[in-house]
Amino acid sequence: MDKRSGLVLDVVGLANKDATSIALNAGDVDMIVTDWIWTSRQRHAGADFTFVPYSEAAGSVMVHPNSGIERLEDLRGKVIGVAGSPIDKSWLLLRAYSFKTIGEDLGKITRPAYAAPPLLNEKFKQGEFDAVLNYWNYTARLRAAGMTELIKVQDLLPALGVPGRLPLIGYVFSESWAEKNVEAVTAFFKASADARAIMIESDEEWERLRPLTRAKDDATLAALRNGYREGVPQTYGHEQEEAIRAAFRIVAEHGGRALVGRNIELAPGTLWGGEAY
């Protein structure tokens, strides 16, 4: 897709999310995938980074079959594994949702355990956790393994006053760089859209990509495929910006300065004003 769009794409492999952020700030790469929280914080600090939604795929709270856990209230006193840290945005949204719907903060009535996504899945399957909140691709693997979904992160949003679907991650780049490289940026987003269309429409392409997914069986591949497709954004613009703005206020309230810094409102320009889809 990149060659067809006349684009020379140099993919730089880096160790983790922090390394990609450092590389973008240092000018070693032109674009990374990260979230709107980081982008807004950088803009408030004077940078001109901007965000284009890439995926609405979100995780879920998963429980063991026959665990007797059917509602959030049933998690009281239970150990719940959480991907990332206490300020992971999905965890903050879940805590806000529990306070809104059952009048109690899930972070206070459960025993949260924070760990990396692969470790969470393993410990959950070994029975060390009663429930787990993991990223969508790890949730898909648990679903394929027969675990039960208690609630999806995207399903929390209406009760929290977040309109529509919420993009979780996106492409982030410098506005000034984009203005100087209009053809390259246009070609990139065209190639990205074309690639997503193939991933949505072609099961055969998923078979070709099976080794990259590390799916050990057909059920896992199907779960990953369906989760990816469900998370592809269908619109770009005002509706997404309103969803991000509303969600930002919620996570800022619950995550505080450790997450968003001193500014509790989304920085102007966080969502790119150019044409992306």
HELIX and SHEET records of a PDB file:
HELIX    1   1 LYS A   17  ALA A   26  1                                  10    
HELIX    2   2 TRP A   36  HIS A   44  1                                   9    
HELIX    3   3 LEU A   72  LEU A   75  5                                   4    
HELIX    4   4 LYS A   89  ILE A  102  1                                  14    
HELIX    5   5 LEU A  106  ILE A  109  1                                   4    
HELIX    6   6 PRO A  117  LYS A  125  1                                   9    
HELIX    7   7 TRP A  136  ALA A  144  1                                   9    
HELIX    8   8 GLN A  154  LEU A  156  5                                   3    
HELIX    9   9 LEU A  157  LEU A  160  1                                   4    
HELIX   10  10 GLU A  175  LYS A  180  1                                   6    
HELIX   11  11 VAL A  182  GLU A  201  1                                  20    
HELIX   12  12 ASP A  203  ARG A  208  1                                   6    
HELIX   13  13 ARG A  210  THR A  213  1                                   4    
HELIX   14  14 ASP A  218  GLU A  230  1                                  13    
HELIX   15  15 HIS A  238  GLY A  255  1                                  18    
HELIX   16  16 ARG A  257  VAL A  260  1                                   4    
SHEET    1   A 3 MET A  31  THR A  34  0                                        
SHEET    2   A 3 ILE A 169  SER A 174 -1                                        
SHEET    3   A 3 PHE A  49  SER A  55 -1                                        
SHEET    1   B 5 ARG A 111  ALA A 115  0                                        
SHEET    2   B 5 VAL A  79  ALA A  83  1                                        
SHEET    3   B 5 ALA A 131  ASN A 134  1                                        
SHEET    4   B 5 SER A  60  VAL A  63 -1                                        
SHEET    5   B 5 THR A 148  LYS A 152 -1                                        
END                                                                             
